[in-house]
Amino acid sequence: MVPWLVLAAALALAAAGAIALENSRLANAHSRFLRRSELVVAALHARISDHEELLRACAAHVASSPAAEAGRWPSFVAALQLGERYPAIDSLGVVGGKAAESLPDVRRSAIAAARRSGAASVSAKLELPGDGQVPETGIAMYLPVPRDPGTLEPTGGIDTDSFVAADIRVHDLLRGILDPRTLQVLDMRIYDAAGADPAAVLVDTSSEALQRPLFGRRVAFPMPGRPWTIEFLSRPEFDDAFRSERPWGLFAASLAACFLGFALARALVASLERAHQLSMRDPLTGLFNRRYVDETMEREIARARRAGASVGVIVLDIDHFKQLNDTYGHDAGDHVLARTGELLRHVARTEDIACRFGGEEFALILPGASLEVARDRAEAIRALFEATPFVFDGARIGPLTLTAGVCALEPGDDDWMRVLQLADRALYTGKQAGRNRVLAVAPE
């Protein structure tokens, strides 16, 4: 009887483990899909904002010297280096008066919207001349040129007959955003409408798939003066890879182990331990996470108490990280975080614990290190970080610096959280004092 009970329990556990593993794989794949789609939306927002800023600069130029504009405009546009900096722009000019009235309805509607709002407005879908015989999908963006140069940022309607106009090729607008890594994961459809109207498709990277995509997401994307909708679908290759990578061998081994009783228990324990280890790691940097530190410090404190040794704590934070993300993009920010993780692994001793607490904040636990030793280690890390070149997509990022707060758990003390809070407080004191520095504080 007992063997049958063991077998029944083992089969139930194996089934539950298989379901949990499949759910975990599905969640990880979905998270990757969402992450990529969020990066695309953020990058497109930034690119549209860049083009709005360009039109603002052009409007300021025209408003400041309207009489001389006709002669100066070609040289001004040439100085903008549109081919290098704004490759999606097909043409850039100034329209107004009768020339504006003679434009097609699509363009005149966008001009009217820009006049009413006093801000940039984009047109509905246009056909722009391509390099060959086939026209390219595009849009036009218009920004009013105020009669009074002092009202370059109006908040309402504006009295003007002149508009800066840019024709933008949509596919070129997306170039670099839909990079190969993104296109390995998802397809994208952009609709020139508030919903997924097939007649309003601007861009569609998808192809006919034999199976329904595993993941999908629809995002309302407000363009200047006009709503867009972006639909993301997981690519067939991404879905096929997910399905083909099911660990059939592991399932079969678990099923066979069900008939071994004790061997099954050992296999399950090993599997749970592996899952536990994965949950203790930060996926971006490969460092331990805060959960691991919280679970480990009790053991480290006991070991330090037996040895009569102190435990040094360094809390580090990358300076101006939000500005870095805003300037270079979140992919560049992730690159800096990953490189920071490599740096900490490089400088850490075997017994040290390098971890990422979240965001741009890291920590290094130094068993056996006094406050002075921990401070010296922190200063060396700060200097090494400052001297490290960060390059992303062929471009130099930075200069980058970090600030560190240092404290130490004295021999016999077991109030780990208090020491961590003191180090964190020293970190933020260093931030307020100008950043790119190390501040150490002795336990109170």
C-alpha positions in Angstrom: 0.0 0.0 0.0 2.7 2.4 1.0 4.6 2.1 -2.3 1.4 2.9 -4.2 0.8 5.9 -2.0 4.4 7.1 -2.6 3.9 6.5 -6.4 0.6 8.5 -6.4 2.2 11.3 -4.4 5.2 11.3 -6.7 3.1 11.4 -9.8 1.0 14.3 -8.4 4.2 16.2 -7.6 5.7 15.6 -11.0 2.6 16.9 -12.7 2.5 20.0 -10.5 6.2 20.6 -11.2 5.7 20.3 -14.9 2.8 22.8 -14.8 4.7 25.2 -12.7 7.8 25.0 -15.0 5.6 25.6 -18.0 3.9 28.5 -16.4 7.2 30.0 -15.4 8.5 29.7 -19.0 5.4 31.3 -20.3 5.7 34.2 -17.7 9.3 34.7 -18.7 8.5 34.8 -22.4 5.6 37.2 -21.8 7.8 39.4 -19.7 10.4 39.5 -22.5 7.6 40.4 -25.0 6.3 43.2 -22.8 9.7 44.6 -22.2 10.5 44.8 -25.9 7.1 46.5 -26.7 7.7 49.0 -23.9 11.1 49.9 -25.2 9.6 50.4 -28.7 6.9 52.7 -27.3 9.4 54.7 -25.3 11.8 55.1 -28.2 9.1 56.2 -30.5 7.9 58.8 -28.0 11.4 60.1 -27.8 11.8 60.2 -31.6 8.5 62.1 -32.1 9.6 64.6 -29.4 12.9 65.1 -31.2 11.1 66.0 -34.4 8.8 68.4 -32.6 11.8 70.1 -31.1 13.3 70.4 -34.6 10.2 72.2 -35.8 10.2 74.5 -32.8 13.8 75.5 -33.7 12.7 76.1 -37.3 9.7 78.2 -36.2 11.9 80.3 -33.9 14.3 80.9 -36.8 11.4 81.9 -39.2 9.7 84.1 -36.6 12.9 86.0 -35.7 13.6 87.1 -39.3 10.5 86.7 -41.5 11.5 89.2 -44.1 14.9 87.6 -44.8 13.6 84.0 -44.4 13.2 83.2 -48.1 16.9 83.8 -48.8 18.2 82.2 -45.6 16.0 79.1 -45.4 18.1 76.8 -47.7 21.3 77.5 -45.8 19.6 77.1 -42.5 18.1 73.7 -43.5 21.5 72.6 -44.9 23.1 73.4 -41.5 20.6 71.0 -39.8 22.2 68.0 -41.5 18.8 66.3 -41.8 20.3 63.3 -43.6 22.4 62.4 -40.7 20.3 63.6 -37.7 16.8 63.2 -39.0 16.9 60.6 -41.8 13.1 60.1 -41.7 12.4 63.7 -42.9 11.6 63.7 -46.6 11.3 67.5 -46.8 11.3 70.5 -44.5 9.8 73.9 -45.4 7.5 76.7 -44.6 4.0 76.9 -46.0 1.3 79.6 -45.7 -1.2 81.8 -47.5 -2.6 80.6 -50.8 0.0 77.8 -51.0 -1.5 76.3 -47.8 -5.0 76.7 -49.1 -4.2 74.7 -52.2 -2.9 71.7 -50.3 -4.9 68.4 -50.2 -7.5 68.0 -47.5 -5.4 65.7 -45.4 -2.7 68.4 -45.1 -5.1 71.3 -44.6 -6.8 69.4 -41.8 -3.5 69.1 -40.0 -2.7 72.7 -40.5 -6.1 73.7 -39.1 -5.5 71.6 -36.1 -2.1 73.2 -35.5 -3.6 76.6 -35.8 -6.4 75.8 -33.3 -4.0 74.3 -30.7 -1.0 76.5 -31.3 1.1 73.3 -31.1 2.4 70.7 -33.5 -0.1 68.5 -35.3 0.4 65.6 -37.6 -1.6 64.6 -40.7 -3.3 61.4 -41.5 -1.6 58.8 -43.7 0.2 60.2 -46.8 2.0 58.8 -49.8 5.4 60.3 -50.2 7.6 59.8 -53.2 10.1 57.0 -52.7 13.5 56.2 -54.2 11.9 54.1 -56.9 8.4 53.9 -58.5 6.6 52.8 -55.3 5.5 55.6 -53.0 6.4 55.4 -49.3 4.0 55.7 -46.4 4.4 59.0 -44.5 2.9 61.7 -42.4 3.3 65.5 -42.3 3.9 67.5 -39.1 3.0 71.1 -38.9 3.9 73.8 -36.3 2.6 77.3 -36.5 5.0 80.2 -36.8 3.6 83.0 -34.5 3.6 86.6 -35.7 5.1 87.6 -32.4 8.5 85.8 -31.8 7.8 86.1 -28.0 5.0 83.5 -28.2 6.9 80.6 -29.5 5.3 78.2 -27.0 1.6 79.1 -27.2 -1.0 77.3 -25.1 -4.0 77.9 -27.2 -5.0 79.0 -30.7 -2.6 81.2 -32.6 -3.0 83.9 -35.2 -0.7 83.0 -38.1 -0.6 82.2 -41.7 2.8 80.5 -41.7 3.6 76.9 -40.6 6.8 75.0 -40.5 6.1 71.7 -42.3 8.0 68.4 -42.3 7.1 65.3 -44.4 8.2 62.2 -42.5 8.7 58.7 -43.8 7.2 56.4 -41.3 9.4 53.4 -42.0 12.5 55.5 -41.6 11.1 57.0 -38.4 11.1 53.5 -37.0 14.6 52.6 -38.2 16.8 51.7 -35.3 13.8 51.3 -33.0 12.8 48.0 -34.7 16.3 46.6 -34.4 17.1 42.9 -35.0 16.8 42.0 -31.3 13.3 43.5 -31.2 12.2 41.8 -34.4 13.2 38.5 -33.0 10.5 38.9 -30.4 7.6 40.9 -31.8 5.8 42.3 -34.9 4.1 45.6 -34.8 1.2 47.3 -36.5 0.6 51.0 -36.3 -2.9 52.3 -37.0 -3.6 56.0 -37.8 -6.7 55.8 -35.7 -7.9 55.4 -32.1 -8.5 51.7 -32.7 -7.3 48.8 -34.8 -9.0 49.8 -38.0 -7.5 47.7 -40.9 -8.0 50.6 -43.3 -5.8 52.9 -41.1 -2.7 50.7 -41.1 0.5 52.8 -41.4 3.1 50.1 -40.7 2.7 46.3 -40.5 5.8 44.1 -40.0 3.8 40.9 -39.6 3.3 38.1 -42.0 0.7 35.4 -42.2 1.2 32.9 -39.4 -0.2 29.4 -39.3 -0.9 29.7 -35.5 -2.4 32.4 -33.4 0.4 34.5 -31.7 1.1 33.6 -28.1 1.1 37.2 -27.0 -0.5 40.4 -28.1 -0.8 43.9 -26.8 -2.5 47.1 -27.9 -1.3 50.5 -26.9 -3.0 53.9 -27.4 -0.2 56.2 -28.7 -1.0 59.9 -28.7 0.6 61.7 -31.6 0.6 65.5 -31.8 -2.9 66.4 -32.6 -3.9 62.9 -33.6 -4.4 59.4 -32.0 -2.4 56.4 -33.1 -2.8 52.8 -32.0 0.1 50.4 -31.8 -0.6 46.7 -31.8 2.2 44.3 -30.8 2.2 40.6 -31.7 4.7 37.9 -30.8 6.6 36.7 -33.9 6.0 33.2 -35.2 9.7 32.5 -34.8 9.5 33.6 -31.2 6.4 31.4 -30.6 8.0 28.4 -32.4 11.1 28.7 -30.3 9.1 28.8 -27.1 7.1 25.7 -28.1 10.2 23.8 -29.4 12.2 24.5 -26.2 9.8 22.6 -23.9 12.0 20.5 -21.7 10.5 17.1 -22.7 13.6 15.3 -21.5 13.1 16.8 -18.0 9.5 15.8 -18.0 10.3 12.2 -19.0 13.1 12.0 -16.4 10.7 13.2 -13.8 8.1 10.7 -14.8 10.7 7.9 -14.7 11.8 9.1 -11.3 8.3 8.7 -10.0 8.8 5.0 -9.9 12.0 5.3 -7.9 10.4 7.0 -4.9 13.4 8.4 -3.0 15.1 9.3 -6.3 12.1 11.4 -7.2 12.3 13.3 -3.9 15.9 14.1 -4.5 15.2 15.3 -8.0 12.4 17.6 -6.8 14.6 19.0 -4.1 17.4 19.7 -6.6 14.9 21.3 -8.9 13.5 23.5 -6.1 17.0 24.5 -5.1 17.9 25.5 -8.7 14.7 27.6 -8.8 15.6 29.1 -5.5 19.0 30.1 -6.7 17.5 31.7 -9.8 15.2 33.7 -7.6 18.2 35.1 -5.8 19.8 36.6 -8.9 19.2 39.9 -10.6 18.5 38.9 -14.3 20.1 42.0 -15.8 23.4 42.0 -14.0 23.8 38.5 -12.7 24.5 39.8 -9.2 22.6 38.6 -6.1 19.4 40.5 -5.3 18.1 42.0 -2.0 16.3 38.8 -1.1 19.5 36.8 -1.2 21.3 39.4 1.1 18.4 39.3 3.6 18.5 35.5 3.7 22.3 35.3 3.9 23.2 38.0 6.5 22.1 35.9 9.5 24.6 33.3 8.5 27.3 35.9 7.9 26.7 37.7 11.2 26.9 34.4 13.1 30.2 33.6 11.3 31.6 37.1 12.1 30.6 36.7 15.7 32.5 33.5 16.0 35.5 35.0 14.4 35.3 38.3 16.3 35.3 40.1 13.0 33.4 43.0 11.6 31.4 43.1 8.3 31.9 46.1 6.0 28.9 47.4 4.0 29.2 49.5 0.8 26.0 50.9 -0.8 26.6 52.4 -4.3 24.3 54.4 -6.6 25.0 55.6 -10.1 24.9 59.4 -10.3 22.3 61.0 -12.6 21.0 57.7 -13.8 17.5 59.1 -14.8 19.3 61.7 -16.9 21.3 58.9 -18.5 18.1 57.0 -19.4 16.5 60.2 -20.7 19.5 61.1 -22.8 20.6 57.8 -24.2 17.6 55.5 -23.8 16.7 52.6 -21.5 18.8 50.1 -23.5 21.8 52.2 -22.8 20.8 52.4 -19.2 20.5 48.6 -19.0 24.0 48.4 -20.6 25.5 50.6 -17.9 23.8 48.5 -15.2 25.1 45.3 -16.7 28.7 46.7 -17.0 28.4 47.9 -13.4 27.6 44.3 -12.4 30.7 43.1 -14.2 32.8 45.6 -12.5 31.6 44.6 -9.0 32.1 40.9 -9.8 35.6 41.7 -10.9 36.6 43.5 -7.7 34.7 41.2 -5.3 36.7 38.6 -3.3 35.4 35.1 -3.1 33.8 35.7 0.3 32.3 39.1 -0.7 28.6 39.4 -1.6 27.9 41.7 -4.6 24.3 42.5 -5.2 21.9 44.8 -6.9 19.2 46.3 -4.6 17.1 47.6 -7.5 17.2 50.5 -10.0 20.7 51.9 -10.1 21.5 51.0 -6.5 24.1 48.3 -5.7 25.7 46.9 -2.5 28.9 45.1 -1.6 29.1 43.1 1.6 32.6 42.6 2.9 32.9 39.9 5.6 35.9 40.5 7.9 36.4 44.1 6.6 36.6 47.0 9.1 35.1 50.5 8.4 38.5 51.8 7.1 39.0 48.8 4.8 35.5 49.1 3.5 36.0 52.8 2.8 39.2 52.2 0.9 37.5 49.5 -1.1 34.6 51.9 -1.9 37.0 54.6 -3.0 38.8 52.2 -5.3 35.5 51.1 -6.9 34.5 54.7 -7.3 37.7 55.6 -9.1 37.6 52.5 -11.2 34.0 53.2 -12.3 34.8 56.8 -13.1 37.8 55.6 -15.3 35.8 52.9 -17.1 34.7 53.9 -20.6 31.0 53.1 -21.3 30.3 52.6 -25.0 26.8 51.7 -26.3 25.9 51.2 -30.0 29.3 52.7 -30.9 28.8 55.9 -28.9 30.5 56.9 -25.7 28.2 57.3 -22.7 29.0 59.7 -19.9 31.1 60.6 -18.2 29.6 58.5 -15.5 30.3 58.5 -11.8 28.9 56.9 -8.6 28.4 57.8 -5.0 28.9 55.4 -2.2 27.9 55.2 1.5 30.0 53.0 3.8 29.4 51.5 7.3 30.5 48.4 9.2 28.9 45.9 11.5 31.2 45.8 14.5 32.2 42.5 16.2 29.4 41.2 18.4 26.8 43.5 16.8 23.8 41.8 15.1 21.7 44.8 14.0 22.3 44.4 10.3 19.4 46.6 9.2 20.6 49.6 11.3 24.1 49.4 9.7 22.6 49.1 6.2 20.4 52.2 6.9 23.4 54.1 8.1 25.3 53.2 4.9 22.3 54.2 2.8 22.0 57.5 4.7 25.7 58.2 4.1 25.1 57.5 0.4 22.3 60.1 0.1 24.4 62.6 2.1 27.1 62.1 -0.5 24.5 62.7 -3.2 23.4 66.0 -1.6 27.1 67.0 -1.2 27.8 66.9 -4.9 28.0 63.1 -5.9 31.0 61.2 -7.1 32.3 60.6 -3.6 32.5 58.1 -0.8 31.1 58.9 2.7 31.8 56.5 5.6 29.9 56.6 8.9 30.6 54.7 12.1 27.8 52.8 13.8 26.0 55.0 16.4 
